[in-house]
Amino acid sequence: MDKYYVIYDSGVVIWCWQEEAFEKMTMGWTLYGIANSEKEADILCEEACY
């Protein structure tokens, strides 16, 4: 099962796949959470905005 990585940087919150998430984290992005579905990832993105 694919995982959805929710990451943020400077007020920008996105979800992406593992490979892209790790690339962005090496550039200073912060991991907020990992979701099991796109719906869960969307909810985590909304939470991370607050």
HUFENLIN-V537311 format. One record per backbone hydrogen bond with DSSP energy under -1.0 kcal/mol. CO is the residue of the C=O (numbers start at 1). NH is the residue of the N-H. Records with the same first field share a line. If there is no record, write none. Layout:
# HUFENLIN-V537311
CO = NH ; NH
This chain:
# HUFENLIN-V537311
4 = 35
5 = 16
6 = 32 ; 33
7 = 14
8 = 30
9 = 12
12 = 9
14 = 7
16 = 5
17 = 21
18 = 22
19 = 23
20 = 24
21 = 25
22 = 26
24 = 29
25 = 28
30 = 8
33 = 6
35 = 4
37 = 41
38 = 42
39 = 43
40 = 44
41 = 45
42 = 46
43 = 47
44 = 48
45 = 49
47 = 50
